[in-house]
């Protein structure tokens, strides 16, 4: 799906995961929680496994979005939303309904993570994209230390941004390679392109009411970083 906020195509996958201490109570109320979320019209289908409820938009799989509630975590997933706000709006609606379910009190969060995977298909060859990344992120001194001629480059950085810890990965993708990293299908996967994987997470001083704000802040950072990198590379 073409993202209207910028000229380039950006194919995305977003995941919110809220982890907490294990709760034995959850195992006794799985059915109540499943029916409650369905009755709130957030997801039409659910499936209960031993330790988790999986919600989804299709009876036997996921077309665009899904969610889960387990005895140690809960979360929301969306494949390639139409707008930048869709993930935040739907994740927030699911989290709010879950907190109000009346049958199961979720333990205090121990980790809130927002992971965004982005693929930007381009009309370039793999070697061209790889060279752009190598020339942008590595100094002449670094290139001389490596020696030889680059064939591929993968970036991995752990950093801090705002109140988050961040794990960042990125690099060029061959034709049809990105299908190994994203859980949906697209005709654009036949292109080479740039792949970014941004995982923003926080593990301290968390409460239930913090989750929507953290999701909004993390997804904002993710879009800003992806757009800035793509613009700097000229992709």
C-alpha positions as CSV (number, residue, x, y, z in Angstrom):
1,X,0.0,0.0,0.0
2,X,1.4,3.4,-0.9
3,X,1.9,5.7,2.1
4,X,0.4,9.1,1.2
5,X,2.6,11.0,3.6
6,X,5.6,10.7,1.3
7,X,6.3,10.1,-2.4
8,X,8.0,6.8,-1.9
9,X,6.3,3.5,-1.2
10,X,6.9,2.2,2.3
11,X,5.7,-1.3,3.2
12,X,5.4,-1.7,7.0
13,X,4.7,-4.2,9.7
14,X,4.1,-3.0,13.3
15,X,4.0,-4.9,16.6
16,X,3.2,-3.7,20.1
17,X,4.1,-6.1,22.9
18,X,3.5,-5.4,26.6
19,X,5.2,-7.9,28.9
20,X,4.4,-8.5,32.5
21,X,4.9,-11.1,35.3
22,X,3.3,-14.4,34.7
23,X,-0.4,-14.5,35.8
24,X,-2.0,-17.8,36.8
25,X,-5.4,-16.0,37.0
26,X,-5.4,-15.6,33.2
27,X,-5.7,-19.3,32.6
28,X,-9.1,-19.3,34.5
29,X,-10.6,-16.4,32.5
30,X,-9.5,-16.9,28.9
31,X,-13.0,-17.5,27.6
32,X,-14.4,-14.4,29.3
33,X,-11.6,-12.2,27.8
34,X,-12.0,-13.7,24.4
35,X,-15.7,-13.1,24.3
36,X,-15.3,-9.6,25.7
37,X,-12.9,-8.4,23.0
38,X,-15.1,-10.0,20.3
39,X,-18.2,-8.3,21.7
40,X,-16.4,-4.9,21.7
41,X,-16.2,-5.4,17.8
42,X,-12.4,-5.0,17.8
43,X,-11.7,-8.5,16.4
44,X,-14.4,-10.8,15.0
45,X,-12.4,-14.1,15.5
46,X,-10.4,-15.6,18.3
47,X,-8.6,-18.9,19.1
48,X,-7.6,-20.1,22.5
49,X,-4.5,-22.1,22.9
50,X,-3.0,-23.4,26.2
51,X,-1.5,-20.2,27.4
52,X,-2.7,-17.5,24.9
53,X,-5.7,-16.1,23.1
54,X,-5.1,-15.1,19.5
55,X,-7.4,-12.5,17.9
56,X,-7.5,-11.9,14.2
57,X,-9.5,-10.5,11.3
58,X,-10.0,-13.8,9.5
59,X,-11.3,-17.1,10.8
60,X,-8.1,-19.0,9.9
61,X,-5.4,-16.4,9.6
62,X,-4.4,-12.8,9.4
63,X,-5.2,-10.5,6.5
64,X,-4.3,-7.1,8.0
65,X,-4.3,-7.1,11.8
66,X,-4.3,-9.3,14.9
67,X,-3.7,-9.2,18.6
68,X,-2.9,-11.6,21.5
69,X,-3.3,-11.9,25.2
70,X,-1.3,-14.4,27.2
71,X,-0.4,-15.2,30.8
72,X,2.9,-13.2,30.4
73,X,2.2,-10.6,27.7
74,X,-0.3,-8.9,25.4
75,X,0.0,-7.1,22.1
76,X,-1.3,-5.9,18.8
77,X,0.0,-6.5,15.2
78,X,-0.8,-4.8,11.9
79,X,0.4,-5.5,8.4
80,X,1.0,-2.5,6.1
81,X,-1.6,0.0,7.4
82,X,-2.9,2.7,5.1
83,X,-1.8,5.6,7.2
84,X,0.8,6.5,9.8
85,X,-1.9,6.8,12.5
86,X,-3.6,3.5,12.0
87,X,-1.3,1.4,14.2
88,X,-1.5,3.8,17.1
89,X,-5.3,4.2,16.9
90,X,-6.0,0.5,16.7
91,X,-3.3,-0.6,19.3
92,X,-4.7,2.0,21.7
93,X,-8.3,0.8,21.2
94,X,-7.3,-2.8,21.8
95,X,-5.3,-1.9,24.9
96,X,-8.1,0.3,26.3
97,X,-10.6,-2.5,25.8
98,X,-8.3,-5.1,27.4
99,X,-7.9,-2.9,30.5
100,X,-11.7,-2.5,30.8
101,X,-12.5,-6.2,30.4
102,X,-13.8,-6.7,33.9
103,X,-12.7,-10.3,34.2
104,X,-8.9,-10.2,34.2
105,X,-6.6,-7.7,35.9
106,X,-3.4,-7.4,33.9
107,X,-0.2,-7.3,36.0
108,X,1.9,-4.2,35.9
109,X,4.1,-4.0,32.7
110,X,7.8,-5.0,32.9
111,X,8.5,-4.1,29.2
112,X,6.7,-2.2,26.5
113,X,8.1,-2.7,23.0
114,X,7.1,-1.2,19.7
115,X,8.8,-2.8,16.7
116,X,8.4,-1.4,13.2
117,X,9.8,-3.1,10.0
118,X,9.9,-1.0,6.9
119,X,10.7,-1.9,3.3
120,X,11.2,0.7,0.7
121,X,11.3,-0.8,-2.8
122,X,13.3,1.1,-5.4
123,X,14.3,0.8,-9.1
124,X,17.9,0.3,-8.3
125,X,20.2,-2.8,-8.3
126,X,21.2,-4.4,-5.1
127,X,24.8,-3.3,-5.6
128,X,23.8,0.4,-6.0
129,X,21.8,0.4,-2.8
130,X,24.6,-1.3,-0.9
131,X,27.1,1.3,-2.1
132,X,24.8,4.1,-1.1
133,X,24.6,2.8,2.4
134,X,28.3,2.0,2.6
135,X,29.3,5.4,1.4
136,X,26.9,7.2,3.7
137,X,27.5,5.3,7.0
138,X,31.3,4.6,6.7
139,X,34.1,7.1,6.6
140,X,37.0,6.9,4.2
141,X,39.2,5.8,7.0
142,X,36.7,3.0,7.8
143,X,36.6,1.9,4.2
144,X,40.4,1.7,4.1
145,X,40.4,-0.4,7.2
146,X,38.0,-2.8,5.6
147,X,39.9,-3.0,2.3
148,X,38.6,-4.5,-0.8
149,X,35.2,-3.6,-2.4
150,X,32.0,-3.9,-0.6
151,X,29.4,-6.5,-1.8
152,X,26.8,-6.2,1.0
153,X,26.4,-4.1,4.1
154,X,24.2,-4.6,7.2
155,X,23.8,-2.0,9.9
156,X,23.2,-2.9,13.6
157,X,23.2,-0.3,16.3
158,X,22.0,-0.3,19.9
159,X,21.2,3.2,21.2
160,X,19.1,5.3,23.5
161,X,16.5,7.8,22.1
162,X,14.1,9.7,24.3
163,X,13.0,7.4,27.1
164,X,13.6,4.3,25.0
165,X,16.3,1.7,24.4
166,X,16.5,1.1,20.7
167,X,17.8,-1.8,18.6
168,X,18.2,-0.8,15.0
169,X,19.0,-3.0,12.0
170,X,19.1,-2.0,8.3
171,X,20.5,-2.9,4.9
172,X,19.8,-3.5,1.3
173,X,17.5,-6.3,0.1
174,X,17.8,-8.5,-3.0
175,X,14.7,-9.1,-5.2
176,X,12.2,-11.2,-3.2
177,X,14.4,-11.4,-0.1
178,X,12.3,-9.2,2.1
179,X,9.5,-11.8,2.1
180,X,11.7,-13.6,4.6
181,X,11.4,-10.7,7.0
182,X,7.8,-9.5,6.6
183,X,4.6,-11.6,7.3
184,X,2.5,-10.4,4.4
185,X,2.7,-10.4,0.6
186,X,3.2,-7.5,-1.9
187,X,4.0,-7.2,-5.6
188,X,6.7,-4.8,-4.6
189,X,8.7,-7.5,-2.9
190,X,10.0,-8.4,-6.4
191,X,12.1,-5.2,-6.3
192,X,15.4,-4.6,-4.5
193,X,15.1,-2.1,-1.7
194,X,16.1,-0.8,1.7
195,X,14.9,-2.7,4.8
196,X,14.8,-1.1,8.3
197,X,14.0,-2.9,11.5
198,X,13.4,-0.5,14.5
199,X,12.7,-1.9,18.0
200,X,11.9,0.7,20.6
201,X,11.4,-0.6,24.2
202,X,11.3,0.6,27.8
203,X,11.7,-1.6,30.9
204,X,11.6,0.8,33.9
205,X,9.0,2.9,35.6
206,X,6.0,1.6,33.6
207,X,2.3,1.5,34.3
208,X,-0.8,0.6,32.3
209,X,-1.7,4.2,31.5
210,X,1.8,4.8,30.0
211,X,1.3,2.4,27.1
212,X,-0.6,4.6,24.6
213,X,1.8,7.5,25.1
214,X,4.8,5.2,24.6
215,X,3.3,3.7,21.4
216,X,2.7,7.1,20.0
217,X,6.2,8.3,20.8
218,X,7.9,5.2,19.5
219,X,6.1,5.1,16.2
220,X,6.8,8.8,15.7
221,X,10.5,8.2,16.2
222,X,10.4,5.2,13.8
223,X,8.8,7.1,11.0
224,X,11.1,10.1,11.5
225,X,14.2,7.9,11.4
226,X,13.1,5.9,8.4
227,X,12.2,9.0,6.4
228,X,15.4,10.8,7.3
229,X,17.6,7.8,6.4
230,X,15.8,7.3,3.1
231,X,16.1,11.0,2.2
232,X,19.8,11.1,3.1
233,X,20.4,8.0,0.9
234,X,18.4,9.5,-2.0
235,X,16.1,6.5,-2.0
